Amino acid sequence: MQFAPPPRPRRKPSLTPMIDVVFLLLVFFMLASRFGADAILPLPLAGSGGEYNGPPRLIDIYPDRVFLNRVATADLPQALVPLVQSPSDMLVLRGKDGATLQRIVTITESLRQAGFVSVVLVE
């Protein structure tokens, strides 16, 4: 006659390793995140219902140069003066061939300092 061994009570799983992993993830994401205010570039939204009228004003931004209607220009605000009727006329910016976001922001800030207030960024 063979007797079965007495059943062992089931062990409850330990939560300590899971808690350790959660704390390690928490520390990782706290150290990897940036705390602080990001700079906000105030631009009017393209979907706000503005109308485009007048001559074309397409500004292509390359990493090292700027084109206005496919013509290279050194002084962009001065080249835009004959093309706009008022400073609120819409300007269309397009980043080309690896232009960085910082380059586009710099051009946008220079246009804003020159008095142009309506800028749309297209892809």
N, CA, C and O atoms as CSV, one atom per row, in Angstrom:
chain,resi,resn,atom,element,x,y,z
A,1,MET,N,N,0.817,-1.141,0.000
A,1,MET,CA,C,0.000,0.000,0.000
A,1,MET,C,C,0.890,1.243,0.000
A,1,MET,O,O,1.764,1.419,0.849
A,2,GLN,N,N,0.627,2.098,-0.995
A,2,GLN,CA,C,1.426,3.321,-1.094
A,2,GLN,C,C,0.561,4.494,-0.679
A,2,GLN,O,O,-0.596,4.642,-1.072
A,3,PHE,N,N,1.167,5.282,0.104
A,3,PHE,CA,C,0.473,6.479,0.568
A,3,PHE,C,C,1.025,7.699,-0.162
A,3,PHE,O,O,2.235,7.818,-0.353
A,4,ALA,N,N,0.152,8.586,-0.560
A,4,ALA,CA,C,0.591,9.827,-1.214
A,4,ALA,C,C,1.155,10.756,-0.153
A,4,ALA,O,O,0.676,10.797,0.980
A,5,PRO,N,N,2.192,11.506,-0.545
A,5,PRO,CA,C,2.740,12.445,0.439
A,5,PRO,C,C,1.685,13.486,0.793
A,5,PRO,O,O,0.828,13.824,-0.022
A,6,PRO,N,N,1.761,13.972,1.985
A,6,PRO,CA,C,0.768,14.962,2.396
A,6,PRO,C,C,0.891,16.211,1.507
A,6,PRO,O,O,1.999,16.648,1.197
A,7,PRO,N,N,-0.230,16.768,1.107
A,7,PRO,CA,C,-0.156,17.957,0.251
A,7,PRO,C,C,0.473,19.127,1.005
A,7,PRO,O,O,0.177,19.408,2.166
A,8,ARG,N,N,1.358,19.786,0.264
A,8,ARG,CA,C,2.016,20.941,0.872
A,8,ARG,C,C,1.131,22.165,0.671
A,8,ARG,O,O,0.468,22.292,-0.359
A,9,PRO,N,N,1.119,23.040,1.626
A,9,PRO,CA,C,0.319,24.261,1.437
A,9,PRO,C,C,0.956,25.126,0.336
A,9,PRO,O,O,2.181,25.208,0.237
A,10,ARG,N,N,0.115,25.769,-0.487
A,10,ARG,CA,C,0.615,26.610,-1.574
A,10,ARG,C,C,1.267,27.854,-0.998
A,10,ARG,O,O,0.768,28.480,-0.063
A,11,ARG,N,N,2.412,28.186,-1.600
A,11,ARG,CA,C,3.110,29.400,-1.175
A,11,ARG,C,C,2.504,30.602,-1.873
A,11,ARG,O,O,2.176,30.540,-3.058
A,12,LYS,N,N,2.361,31.660,-1.164
A,12,LYS,CA,C,1.895,32.899,-1.783
A,12,LYS,C,C,3.097,33.563,-2.465
A,12,LYS,O,O,4.189,33.594,-1.898
A,13,PRO,N,N,2.900,34.095,-3.683
A,13,PRO,CA,C,4.038,34.738,-4.364
A,13,PRO,C,C,4.477,35.987,-3.608
A,13,PRO,O,O,3.667,36.729,-3.053
A,14,SER,N,N,5.779,36.185,-3.611
A,14,SER,CA,C,6.347,37.344,-2.934
A,14,SER,C,C,6.233,38.574,-3.844
A,14,SER,O,O,6.548,38.505,-5.032
A,15,LEU,N,N,5.794,39.664,-3.294
A,15,LEU,CA,C,5.655,40.898,-4.065
A,15,LEU,C,C,6.904,41.775,-4.001
A,15,LEU,O,O,6.964,42.817,-4.652
A,16,THR,N,N,7.885,41.365,-3.231
A,16,THR,CA,C,9.087,42.188,-3.064
A,16,THR,C,C,9.814,42.432,-4.385
A,16,THR,O,O,10.170,43.581,-4.648
A,17,PRO,N,N,10.061,41.423,-5.239
A,17,PRO,CA,C,10.747,41.712,-6.512
A,17,PRO,C,C,9.962,42.666,-7.405
A,17,PRO,O,O,10.548,43.521,-8.069
A,18,MET,N,N,8.635,42.525,-7.424
A,18,MET,CA,C,7.832,43.413,-8.254
A,18,MET,C,C,7.908,44.854,-7.736
A,18,MET,O,O,7.976,45.793,-8.528
A,19,ILE,N,N,7.896,45.027,-6.433
A,19,ILE,CA,C,7.998,46.367,-5.852
A,19,ILE,C,C,9.364,46.972,-6.164
A,19,ILE,O,O,9.470,48.167,-6.441
A,20,ASP,N,N,10.412,46.142,-6.120
A,20,ASP,CA,C,11.754,46.632,-6.463
A,20,ASP,C,C,11.806,47.119,-7.910
A,20,ASP,O,O,12.390,48.165,-8.195
A,21,VAL,N,N,11.208,46.376,-8.806
A,21,VAL,CA,C,11.203,46.770,-10.222
A,21,VAL,C,C,10.430,48.063,-10.408
A,21,VAL,O,O,10.863,48.929,-11.168
A,22,VAL,N,N,9.308,48.216,-9.742
A,22,VAL,CA,C,8.511,49.433,-9.860
A,22,VAL,C,C,9.302,50.641,-9.368
A,22,VAL,O,O,9.272,51.697,-10.000
A,23,PHE,N,N,10.005,50.499,-8.253
A,23,PHE,CA,C,10.805,51.617,-7.752
A,23,PHE,C,C,11.977,51.930,-8.677
A,23,PHE,O,O,12.315,53.098,-8.865
A,24,LEU,N,N,12.598,50.911,-9.253
A,24,LEU,CA,C,13.682,51.165,-10.208
A,24,LEU,C,C,13.155,51.911,-11.440
A,24,LEU,O,O,13.809,52.829,-11.932
A,25,LEU,N,N,11.988,51.525,-11.933
A,25,LEU,CA,C,11.391,52.251,-13.067
A,25,LEU,C,C,11.047,53.689,-12.692
A,25,LEU,O,O,11.251,54.610,-13.483
A,26,LEU,N,N,10.532,53.873,-11.499
A,26,LEU,CA,C,10.198,55.215,-11.036
A,26,LEU,C,C,11.440,56.095,-10.987
A,26,LEU,O,O,11.417,57.234,-11.454
A,27,VAL,N,N,12.520,55.573,-10.423
A,27,VAL,CA,C,13.774,56.340,-10.347
A,27,VAL,C,C,14.303,56.622,-11.747
A,27,VAL,O,O,14.770,57.729,-12.016
A,28,PHE,N,N,14.237,55.641,-12.644
A,28,PHE,CA,C,14.731,55.839,-14.006
A,28,PHE,C,C,13.974,56.959,-14.714
A,28,PHE,O,O,14.590,57.845,-15.305
A,29,PHE,N,N,12.646,56.927,-14.658
A,29,PHE,CA,C,11.868,57.945,-15.359
A,29,PHE,C,C,12.002,59.315,-14.707
A,29,PHE,O,O,11.917,60.332,-15.395
A,30,MET,N,N,12.207,59.362,-13.407
A,30,MET,CA,C,12.430,60.658,-12.759
A,30,MET,C,C,13.757,61.251,-13.193
A,30,MET,O,O,13.851,62.460,-13.403
A,31,LEU,N,N,14.785,60.425,-13.332
A,31,LEU,CA,C,16.093,60.934,-13.744
A,31,LEU,C,C,16.154,61.223,-15.236
A,31,LEU,O,O,16.905,62.100,-15.663
A,32,ALA,N,N,15.376,60.501,-16.036
A,32,ALA,CA,C,15.418,60.679,-17.487
A,32,ALA,C,C,14.543,61.824,-17.970
A,32,ALA,O,O,14.728,62.307,-19.086
A,33,SER,N,N,13.601,62.264,-17.159
A,33,SER,CA,C,12.708,63.332,-17.605
A,33,SER,C,C,13.325,64.692,-17.335
A,33,SER,O,O,14.220,64.841,-16.503
A,34,ARG,N,N,12.819,65.683,-18.065
A,34,ARG,CA,C,13.288,67.053,-17.880
A,34,ARG,C,C,12.263,67.807,-17.064
A,34,ARG,O,O,11.068,67.777,-17.355
A,35,PHE,N,N,12.739,68.473,-16.054
A,35,PHE,CA,C,11.855,69.311,-15.255
A,35,PHE,C,C,12.150,70.756,-15.617
A,35,PHE,O,O,13.308,71.173,-15.613
A,36,GLY,N,N,11.142,71.501,-15.922
A,36,GLY,CA,C,11.324,72.903,-16.274
A,36,GLY,C,C,10.346,73.286,-17.354
A,36,GLY,O,O,9.693,72.439,-17.963
A,37,ALA,N,N,10.261,74.556,-17.574
A,37,ALA,CA,C,9.311,75.070,-18.563
A,37,ALA,C,C,9.965,75.074,-19.929
A,37,ALA,O,O,11.082,75.566,-20.087
A,38,ASP,N,N,9.277,74.532,-20.909
A,38,ASP,CA,C,9.749,74.588,-22.281
A,38,ASP,C,C,9.377,75.946,-22.869
A,38,ASP,O,O,8.371,76.550,-22.496
A,39,ALA,N,N,10.200,76.403,-23.780
A,39,ALA,CA,C,9.895,77.664,-24.446
A,39,ALA,C,C,8.713,77.456,-25.384
A,39,ALA,O,O,8.672,76.478,-26.131
A,40,ILE,N,N,7.780,78.346,-25.346
A,40,ILE,CA,C,6.587,78.247,-26.174
A,40,ILE,C,C,6.659,79.328,-27.235
A,40,ILE,O,O,6.855,80.506,-26.934
A,41,LEU,N,N,6.499,78.912,-28.467
A,41,LEU,CA,C,6.528,79.842,-29.573
A,41,LEU,C,C,5.092,80.194,-29.929
A,41,LEU,O,O,4.372,79.349,-30.461
A,42,PRO,N,N,4.657,81.413,-29.653
A,42,PRO,CA,C,3.254,81.760,-29.922
A,42,PRO,C,C,3.021,81.974,-31.414
A,42,PRO,O,O,3.439,82.984,-31.980
A,43,LEU,N,N,2.355,81.018,-32.038
A,43,LEU,CA,C,2.013,81.129,-33.448
A,43,LEU,C,C,0.509,80.976,-33.594
A,43,LEU,O,O,-0.099,80.163,-32.897
A,44,PRO,N,N,-0.092,81.734,-34.478
A,44,PRO,CA,C,-1.515,81.493,-34.723
A,44,PRO,C,C,-1.691,80.151,-35.423
A,44,PRO,O,O,-0.851,79.759,-36.234
A,45,LEU,N,N,-2.749,79.463,-35.123
A,45,LEU,CA,C,-2.987,78.159,-35.722
A,45,LEU,C,C,-3.476,78.313,-37.151
A,45,LEU,O,O,-4.222,79.238,-37.469
A,46,ALA,N,N,-3.047,77.395,-38.008
A,46,ALA,CA,C,-3.448,77.461,-39.408
A,46,ALA,C,C,-4.933,77.210,-39.555
A,46,ALA,O,O,-5.556,77.713,-40.490
A,47,GLY,N,N,-5.510,76.443,-38.652
A,47,GLY,CA,C,-6.915,76.118,-38.751
A,47,GLY,C,C,-7.827,77.189,-38.193
A,47,GLY,O,O,-9.020,76.942,-38.017
A,48,SER,N,N,-7.305,78.368,-37.910
A,48,SER,CA,C,-8.111,79.416,-37.302
A,48,SER,C,C,-8.977,80.156,-38.324
A,48,SER,O,O,-9.675,81.104,-37.964
A,49,GLY,N,N,-8.942,79.741,-39.581
A,49,GLY,CA,C,-9.843,80.323,-40.568
A,49,GLY,C,C,-9.269,81.512,-41.300
A,49,GLY,O,O,-10.021,82.230,-41.959
A,50,GLY,N,N,-7.962,81.757,-41.218
A,50,GLY,CA,C,-7.365,82.864,-41.943
A,50,GLY,C,C,-7.366,82.591,-43.436
A,50,GLY,O,O,-7.268,81.444,-43.872
A,51,GLU,N,N,-7.476,83.651,-44.205
A,51,GLU,CA,C,-7.488,83.519,-45.657
A,51,GLU,C,C,-6.149,83.950,-46.220
A,51,GLU,O,O,-5.492,84.848,-45.694
A,52,TYR,N,N,-5.761,83.297,-47.295
A,52,TYR,CA,C,-4.537,83.661,-47.985
A,52,TYR,C,C,-4.920,84.440,-49.222
A,52,TYR,O,O,-5.665,83.952,-50.071
A,53,ASN,N,N,-4.405,85.661,-49.321
A,53,ASN,CA,C,-4.652,86.452,-50.518
A,53,ASN,C,C,-3.389,87.234,-50.831
A,53,ASN,O,O,-2.541,87.447,-49.965
A,54,GLY,N,N,-3.281,87.652,-52.070
A,54,GLY,CA,C,-2.109,88.396,-52.491
A,54,GLY,C,C,-1.109,87.500,-53.190
A,54,GLY,O,O,-1.401,86.342,-53.486
A,55,PRO,N,N,0.084,88.043,-53.455
A,55,PRO,CA,C,1.104,87.270,-54.163
A,55,PRO,C,C,1.631,86.136,-53.279
A,55,PRO,O,O,1.466,86.174,-52.059
A,56,PRO,N,N,2.264,85.130,-53.887
A,56,PRO,CA,C,2.794,84.024,-53.088
A,56,PRO,C,C,3.914,84.493,-52.164
A,56,PRO,O,O,4.731,85.343,-52.519
A,57,ARG,N,N,3.922,83.912,-50.978
A,57,ARG,CA,C,4.951,84.224,-49.982
A,57,ARG,C,C,5.404,82.919,-49.341
A,57,ARG,O,O,5.172,82.696,-48.153
A,58,LEU,N,N,6.048,82.060,-50.120
A,58,LEU,CA,C,6.527,80.766,-49.645
A,58,LEU,C,C,7.998,80.897,-49.273
A,58,LEU,O,O,8.836,81.238,-50.107
A,59,ILE,N,N,8.291,80.625,-48.023
A,59,ILE,CA,C,9.657,80.754,-47.513
A,59,ILE,C,C,10.190,79.353,-47.261
A,59,ILE,O,O,9.714,78.659,-46.362
A,60,ASP,N,N,11.184,78.929,-48.056
A,60,ASP,CA,C,11.842,77.635,-47.877
A,60,ASP,C,C,13.068,77.840,-47.002
A,60,ASP,O,O,13.937,78.658,-47.307
A,61,ILE,N,N,13.126,77.086,-45.908
A,61,ILE,CA,C,14.225,77.238,-44.954
A,61,ILE,C,C,15.127,76.017,-45.068
A,61,ILE,O,O,14.712,74.895,-44.780
A,62,TYR,N,N,16.350,76.249,-45.487
A,62,TYR,CA,C,17.378,75.215,-45.566
A,62,TYR,C,C,18.318,75.381,-44.377
A,62,TYR,O,O,18.263,76.403,-43.693
A,63,PRO,N,N,19.176,74.405,-44.117
A,63,PRO,CA,C,20.082,74.547,-42.972
A,63,PRO,C,C,21.022,75.748,-43.062
A,63,PRO,O,O,21.439,76.285,-42.036
A,64,ASP,N,N,21.361,76.176,-44.286
A,64,ASP,CA,C,22.338,77.256,-44.405
A,64,ASP,C,C,21.848,78.462,-45.207
A,64,ASP,O,O,22.576,79.448,-45.321
A,65,ARG,N,N,20.649,78.413,-45.759
A,65,ARG,CA,C,20.154,79.542,-46.552
A,65,ARG,C,C,18.631,79.576,-46.522
A,65,ARG,O,O,17.974,78.638,-46.070
A,66,VAL,N,N,18.092,80.686,-47.016
A,66,VAL,CA,C,16.639,80.893,-47.030
A,66,VAL,C,C,16.231,81.322,-48.433
A,66,VAL,O,O,16.887,82.161,-49.052
A,67,PHE,N,N,15.133,80.734,-48.934
A,67,PHE,CA,C,14.603,81.083,-50.243
A,67,PHE,C,C,13.213,81.669,-50.069
A,67,PHE,O,O,12.406,81.154,-49.294
A,68,LEU,N,N,12.936,82.744,-50.788
A,68,LEU,CA,C,11.608,83.344,-50.835
A,68,LEU,C,C,11.080,83.140,-52.242
A,68,LEU,O,O,11.622,83.697,-53.197
A,69,ASN,N,N,10.025,82.345,-52.378
A,69,ASN,CA,C,9.463,82.002,-53.691
A,69,ASN,C,C,10.544,81.457,-54.627
A,69,ASN,O,O,10.625,81.846,-55.792
A,70,ARG,N,N,11.358,80.567,-54.108
A,70,ARG,CA,C,12.441,79.865,-54.822
A,70,ARG,C,C,13.582,80.773,-55.272
A,70,ARG,O,O,14.349,80.408,-56.164
A,71,VAL,N,N,13.700,81.939,-54.668
A,71,VAL,CA,C,14.807,82.850,-54.951
A,71,VAL,C,C,15.567,83.060,-53.651
A,71,VAL,O,O,14.978,83.424,-52.633
A,72,ALA,N,N,16.887,82.828,-53.684
A,72,ALA,CA,C,17.699,82.984,-52.475
A,72,ALA,C,C,17.678,84.437,-52.019
A,72,ALA,O,O,17.765,85.362,-52.826
A,73,THR,N,N,17.562,84.610,-50.725
A,73,THR,CA,C,17.525,85.957,-50.166
A,73,THR,C,C,18.372,86.004,-48.899
A,73,THR,O,O,18.392,85.061,-48.107
A,74,ALA,N,N,19.066,87.120,-48.728
A,74,ALA,CA,C,19.894,87.286,-47.536
A,74,ALA,C,C,19.125,88.011,-46.441
A,74,ALA,O,O,19.243,87.661,-45.267
A,75,ASP,N,N,18.337,89.019,-46.812
A,75,ASP,CA,C,17.558,89.791,-45.844
A,75,ASP,C,C,16.080,89.497,-46.077
A,75,ASP,O,O,15.424,90.163,-46.878
A,76,LEU,N,N,15.566,88.504,-45.379
A,76,LEU,CA,C,14.204,88.036,-45.601
A,76,LEU,C,C,13.148,89.096,-45.301
A,76,LEU,O,O,12.268,89.303,-46.137
A,77,PRO,N,N,13.184,89.783,-44.150
A,77,PRO,CA,C,12.140,90.785,-43.908
A,77,PRO,C,C,12.103,91.882,-44.974
A,77,PRO,O,O,11.026,92.336,-45.359
A,78,GLN,N,N,13.251,92.298,-45.440
A,78,GLN,CA,C,13.301,93.341,-46.472
A,78,GLN,C,C,12.764,92.824,-47.797
A,78,GLN,O,O,12.124,93.572,-48.535
A,79,ALA,N,N,13.016,91.544,-48.115
A,79,ALA,CA,C,12.518,90.967,-49.366
A,79,ALA,C,C,11.011,90.757,-49.328
A,79,ALA,O,O,10.375,90.692,-50.380
A,80,LEU,N,N,10.426,90.651,-48.135
A,80,LEU,CA,C,8.986,90.442,-48.014
A,80,LEU,C,C,8.174,91.729,-48.141
A,80,LEU,O,O,6.975,91.667,-48.412
A,81,VAL,N,N,8.788,92.876,-47.954
A,81,VAL,CA,C,8.066,94.150,-47.939
A,81,VAL,C,C,7.242,94.372,-49.206
A,81,VAL,O,O,6.082,94.765,-49.086
A,82,PRO,N,N,7.770,94.143,-50.417
A,82,PRO,CA,C,6.926,94.378,-51.595
A,82,PRO,C,C,5.813,93.341,-51.788
A,82,PRO,O,O,4.900,93.564,-52.583
A,83,LEU,N,N,5.876,92.220,-51.078
A,83,LEU,CA,C,4.902,91.146,-51.270
A,83,LEU,C,C,3.730,91.196,-50.302
A,83,LEU,O,O,2.746,90.483,-50.497
A,84,VAL,N,N,3.810,92.016,-49.271
A,84,VAL,CA,C,2.731,92.060,-48.280
A,84,VAL,C,C,2.049,93.419,-48.316
A,84,VAL,O,O,2.675,94.448,-48.569
A,85,GLN,N,N,0.737,93.391,-48.053
A,85,GLN,CA,C,-0.008,94.647,-47.977
A,85,GLN,C,C,-0.071,95.152,-46.545
A,85,GLN,O,O,-0.111,96.359,-46.303
A,86,SER,N,N,-0.081,94.212,-45.586
A,86,SER,CA,C,-0.079,94.583,-44.172
A,86,SER,C,C,0.728,93.530,-43.405
A,86,SER,O,O,0.913,92.420,-43.903
A,87,PRO,N,N,1.207,93.861,-42.209
A,87,PRO,CA,C,1.994,92.889,-41.443
A,87,PRO,C,C,1.214,91.638,-41.045
A,87,PRO,O,O,1.813,90.637,-40.652
A,88,SER,N,N,-0.111,91.684,-41.143
A,88,SER,CA,C,-0.907,90.513,-40.775
A,88,SER,C,C,-1.123,89.549,-41.944
A,88,SER,O,O,-1.804,88.537,-41.780
A,89,ASP,N,N,-0.554,89.844,-43.126
A,89,ASP,CA,C,-0.664,88.921,-44.255
A,89,ASP,C,C,0.059,87.619,-43.924
A,89,ASP,O,O,1.097,87.622,-43.263
A,90,MET,N,N,-0.503,86.510,-44.391
A,90,MET,CA,C,0.013,85.199,-44.045
A,90,MET,C,C,1.310,84.880,-44.783
A,90,MET,O,O,1.416,85.084,-45.992
A,91,LEU,N,N,2.296,84.376,-44.035
A,91,LEU,CA,C,3.557,83.894,-44.595
A,91,LEU,C,C,3.590,82.377,-44.401
A,91,LEU,O,O,3.210,81.868,-43.347
A,92,VAL,N,N,4.046,81.670,-45.427
A,92,VAL,CA,C,4.093,80.205,-45.364
A,92,VAL,C,C,5.552,79.772,-45.257
A,92,VAL,O,O,6.355,80.047,-46.149
A,93,LEU,N,N,5.891,79.090,-44.159
A,93,LEU,CA,C,7.240,78.582,-43.938
A,93,LEU,C,C,7.276,77.091,-44.230
A,93,LEU,O,O,6.336,76.362,-43.913
A,94,ARG,N,N,8.372,76.644,-44.838
A,94,ARG,CA,C,8.532,75.220,-45.118
A,94,ARG,C,C,9.988,74.833,-44.874
A,94,ARG,O,O,10.895,75.380,-45.501
A,95,GLY,N,N,10.205,73.892,-43.963
A,95,GLY,CA,C,11.546,73.389,-43.697
A,95,GLY,C,C,11.956,72.408,-44.785
A,95,GLY,O,O,11.165,71.553,-45.182
A,96,LYS,N,N,13.181,72.527,-45.265
A,96,LYS,CA,C,13.642,71.684,-46.368
A,96,LYS,C,C,15.002,71.060,-46.037
A,96,LYS,O,O,15.813,71.654,-45.327
A,97,ASP,N,N,15.235,69.865,-46.557
A,97,ASP,CA,C,16.533,69.182,-46.562
A,97,ASP,C,C,17.271,69.230,-45.229
A,97,ASP,O,O,18.429,69.642,-45.174
A,98,GLY,N,N,16.617,68.817,-44.174
A,98,GLY,CA,C,17.278,68.687,-42.881
A,98,GLY,C,C,17.397,69.970,-42.088
A,98,GLY,O,O,18.248,70.067,-41.204
A,99,ALA,N,N,16.579,70.945,-42.375
A,99,ALA,CA,C,16.583,72.167,-41.561
A,99,ALA,C,C,16.104,71.812,-40.156
A,99,ALA,O,O,15.084,71.143,-39.993
A,100,THR,N,N,16.829,72.254,-39.164
A,100,THR,CA,C,16.476,71.924,-37.787
A,100,THR,C,C,15.323,72.801,-37.312
A,100,THR,O,O,15.046,73.864,-37.867
A,101,LEU,N,N,14.672,72.323,-36.280
A,101,LEU,CA,C,13.570,73.093,-35.701
A,101,LEU,C,C,14.082,74.422,-35.143
A,101,LEU,O,O,13.391,75.438,-35.219
A,102,GLN,N,N,15.288,74.411,-34.585
A,102,GLN,CA,C,15.857,75.652,-34.053
A,102,GLN,C,C,16.055,76.679,-35.161
A,102,GLN,O,O,15.848,77.873,-34.946
A,103,ARG,N,N,16.452,76.225,-36.336
A,103,ARG,CA,C,16.629,77.139,-37.475
A,103,ARG,C,C,15.277,77.764,-37.867
A,103,ARG,O,O,15.198,78.964,-38.131
A,104,ILE,N,N,14.222,76.946,-37.901
A,104,ILE,CA,C,12.889,77.449,-38.241
A,104,ILE,C,C,12.399,78.431,-37.184
A,104,ILE,O,O,11.802,79.454,-37.520
A,105,VAL,N,N,12.643,78.131,-35.910
A,105,VAL,CA,C,12.239,79.037,-34.826
A,105,VAL,C,C,13.007,80.350,-34.920
A,105,VAL,O,O,12.433,81.414,-34.688
A,106,THR,N,N,14.287,80.294,-35.255
A,106,THR,CA,C,15.091,81.515,-35.387
A,106,THR,C,C,14.552,82.401,-36.515
A,106,THR,O,O,14.433,83.614,-36.348
A,107,ILE,N,N,14.227,81.798,-37.659
A,107,ILE,CA,C,13.666,82.566,-38.780
A,107,ILE,C,C,12.314,83.163,-38.373
A,107,ILE,O,O,12.024,84.320,-38.678
A,108,THR,N,N,11.492,82.365,-37.684
A,108,THR,CA,C,10.176,82.852,-37.252
A,108,THR,C,C,10.312,84.019,-36.285
A,108,THR,O,O,9.558,84.988,-36.380
A,109,GLU,N,N,11.253,83.944,-35.366
A,109,GLU,CA,C,11.469,85.047,-34.417
A,109,GLU,C,C,11.965,86.292,-35.134
A,109,GLU,O,O,11.576,87.403,-34.776
A,110,SER,N,N,12.818,86.126,-36.140
A,110,SER,CA,C,13.284,87.306,-36.875
A,110,SER,C,C,12.134,87.950,-37.652
A,110,SER,O,O,12.072,89.174,-37.764
A,111,LEU,N,N,11.223,87.129,-38.189
A,111,LEU,CA,C,10.046,87.685,-38.872
A,111,LEU,C,C,9.133,88.404,-37.886
A,111,LEU,O,O,8.585,89.460,-38.199
A,112,ARG,N,N,8.970,87.835,-36.700
A,112,ARG,CA,C,8.119,88.458,-35.684
A,112,ARG,C,C,8.724,89.802,-35.233
A,112,ARG,O,O,7.991,90.766,-35.013
A,113,GLN,N,N,10.041,89.864,-35.096
A,113,GLN,CA,C,10.693,91.119,-34.710
A,113,GLN,C,C,10.565,92.167,-35.807
A,113,GLN,O,O,10.553,93.366,-35.527
A,114,ALA,N,N,10.468,91.712,-37.071
A,114,ALA,CA,C,10.289,92.646,-38.186
A,114,ALA,C,C,8.846,93.109,-38.312
A,114,ALA,O,O,8.556,93.990,-39.122
A,115,GLY,N,N,7.927,92.532,-37.525
A,115,GLY,CA,C,6.552,92.996,-37.518
A,115,GLY,C,C,5.552,92.072,-38.172
A,115,GLY,O,O,4.359,92.374,-38.179
A,116,PHE,N,N,5.998,90.948,-38.726
A,116,PHE,CA,C,5.076,90.000,-39.355
A,116,PHE,C,C,4.470,89.114,-38.272
A,116,PHE,O,O,5.190,88.527,-37.465
A,117,VAL,N,N,3.141,89.022,-38.261
A,117,VAL,CA,C,2.482,88.335,-37.148
A,117,VAL,C,C,1.768,87.049,-37.559
A,117,VAL,O,O,1.399,86.266,-36.685
A,118,SER,N,N,1.564,86.803,-38.825
A,118,SER,CA,C,0.820,85.619,-39.247
A,118,SER,C,C,1.741,84.695,-40.021
A,118,SER,O,O,2.060,84.933,-41.186
A,119,VAL,N,N,2.167,83.618,-39.333
A,119,VAL,CA,C,3.101,82.663,-39.912
A,119,VAL,C,C,2.488,81.278,-39.843
A,119,VAL,O,O,1.953,80.883,-38.806
A,120,VAL,N,N,2.561,80.538,-40.938
A,120,VAL,CA,C,2.054,79.164,-40.975
A,120,VAL,C,C,3.206,78.255,-41.367
A,120,VAL,O,O,3.933,78.533,-42.321
A,121,LEU,N,N,3.366,77.171,-40.629
A,121,LEU,CA,C,4.418,76.192,-40.906
A,121,LEU,C,C,3.787,74.997,-41.598
A,121,LEU,O,O,2.857,74.388,-41.070
A,122,VAL,N,N,4.291,74.661,-42.778
A,122,VAL,CA,C,3.776,73.511,-43.537
A,122,VAL,C,C,4.893,72.498,-43.705
A,122,VAL,O,O,6.075,72.801,-43.546
A,123,GLU,N,N,4.475,71.285,-44.034
A,123,GLU,CA,C,5.445,70.223,-44.210
A,123,GLU,C,C,5.799,70.071,-45.667
A,123,GLU,O,O,6.612,69.217,-46.019
